[in-house]
Amino acid sequence: MAEVGCRADLANWAAAAGWRLRASGYSHNWSPLAIDPVRSDPARVLLVDLRAGMSSVQVDAASRQVSAGAAATAPVPGRPELDTVVWLSILTKPGTPGAWTFFDETEQWIFGNYSAYAVPRVEWSKGWAYTGSGPYTDAAMLGSTLPSAYGSGFATARATLNALDPRRIYSSPLLDHLLP
């Protein structure tokens, strides 16, 4: 676990030197979980590659379930019949007029219709919690809808973040709001 020690040393250095750290993974997509140019000086933000050795994946061979913390595909405790993931990819071109309102209405419809018999969840690297003002702006989605969709996995993610990053070196305004 030398990697974890090195990352802790890096986090301590960053805190003392006034730098912010941002986690970088496989770069499937970008979200404000990475860099926030409003709150942080982009020149003093260091991306830290967390692909090696920093996973929280658990495999239960008996039930043939894999859990990755607050992942969209994490099993739903007490609901073994929910064993299938349906992935919806809804896209527009950047700058499309009315796109945020469209995404807001679509997201509300998905959570309103499917919540009766399924567990809608977001893909963390994409835009979500839309209002007509843009992504990550729906207070109800951020404060209650998403946390409840992940059950105890969300509380575990919050506790893990707070335990591993008490100085909030890896945080962003979105994470501060989502995982206080």
N, C-alpha and C positions, 0 to 999 in steps of 0.2 A: 504494500500500500504506500510505497514511496511517492507515487503520483499524488495521493491525497495530501501528504505532508508538503510537497512542493506547492500545491495549489493553496494550502493554508498559508505558507510563507509568502506567496505572491499576494494573497488577499490582505495580509497584515502590512506588507510593503505599500500596497495601493492605498490603504486607509491612512497610513502615516504620510504619504506623499501627495494626497489629494487627488488620486486617480480613481476612476470608476472601472470596474471589470464587467464584461458582458460575456455570457456563455455563448459559445458557438458550437453547433453540432454539425449535422450533415448538410446544412444550408439548403434544405429542400425548398424553403421559401423564407421570406423575411417577415418579421412582425415587430411591433414596438417592444417586444420582450428583449430585443437585442440592444438597439441604440436609440436614445431619445435626445435629439439635437436641441430640444428646448431646455431640458433640465441639466444636461451634461454638456460640457465643452467636448465636441467630437474629437478634438486634438488630444484630449486627456482621457480617452476611453480605450481600453485594451481588450480585444477579443481573446478569450481563453478557450482553446479547443477542449471540449469535454467528451469527445467521442470514446476515448479509451478509459475504461475503468470507472466510469461515473454513471452506471445504469442502475435502475432499481427494478429490474425485471425478475419476476418470480414465476417459476414453472411448476405446476401441480400435475405431475404425470398421471396420477390416479384419475383425476377428473378431466385431464387433457385441456386444462385452461392455463393461459399465460396472462399475467397481469403486469402492467408497466406503470404502476401508481395511478395518477389521474389521467390515464390515456383514454382516448375515445373508444378503444377496444377492450378496456378493462372489464372483467366480469362484473355483473350486478349481483351483490350479495343477496342471497335468499331468492334469486330468480334464475334458477338453472335453465329454464325454458328459453331464456333470452340468450341464445347461442349463435346468433347470426348478426353480422354487421352489414348494413346497407350504406354505402358511401355516396353522398350526393355532391357533385362538383358543379357549382353554378358560377359562371364567370361572365365578366363584361370586359370591354377594353377600358384602360385607364382614361378617366375624364368623361365617361359616358354620362350625358345629362340624366338626372333622376336615378342614377345607379344606387345611391345610398338608401333612398326611399324604397326602391325595388328590393334590395337586400333586407331591409328592415321588415317589410311586409312578408317576404318569403320566409325569413327566420321566424317571425311570429306565427305564420301558418304552420310551419314544420313543428314547432314546439306545441302549438295548440292542438293540432290533429294527431300527432303521433304519440304524445305523452300518455294517452289513455291506455295504450297497449305496448308501448316500446319506451326506450330511454334515449331521446335525442341528445347528442353531445356534439361539441365543436371540434374541429381539427385546430390544435393550438397555433399552428404556424400560419393560419389563414385569418382573414378578417371575420369578426363576429361581434355580437352585442351592438348591432346597428341601430341608429335612429336616422332621421333625415339629415343630421349633422355629421354623420360619418360612423366609422367603426369604433368599437370600444367605448361608446357613449351611452348605452342603455343601462341605467342604474339598476333596474330590477333584474336584468339578465346577469349583470356582474355581481350583484349582491345576494341574489337568492336562487335564480333559475339554474345557473351553471353549477354553483356549489352543490345544490341538491341532486343534480344529474349524476354527480360522481360519488355521492354518499360519503362514506368514511375515507375513501381514497383522496378526496379533496382536503379533508381535515389532516390526513397524513402528509399530503404535499405541503400544506401550510406549516405544520409543525416541523417538518424536515427542513424547509427553507429557513424558518426562524432559528432552528438549532444550528444549522451549518453556516448561516450568514447573519449572525446577530447584528453586525454593523451595516447590513444591507448594501454591501459592496457590489453584489451581483444584481441588485434590484433596479427597477425602473418605475416610473409613475404608474404604469399599468399593473405591474406586480404589487406595488405598494397598495393599490386600491383593491386588487383581487385577492391578495393573500396578506392582509394586515397582520 
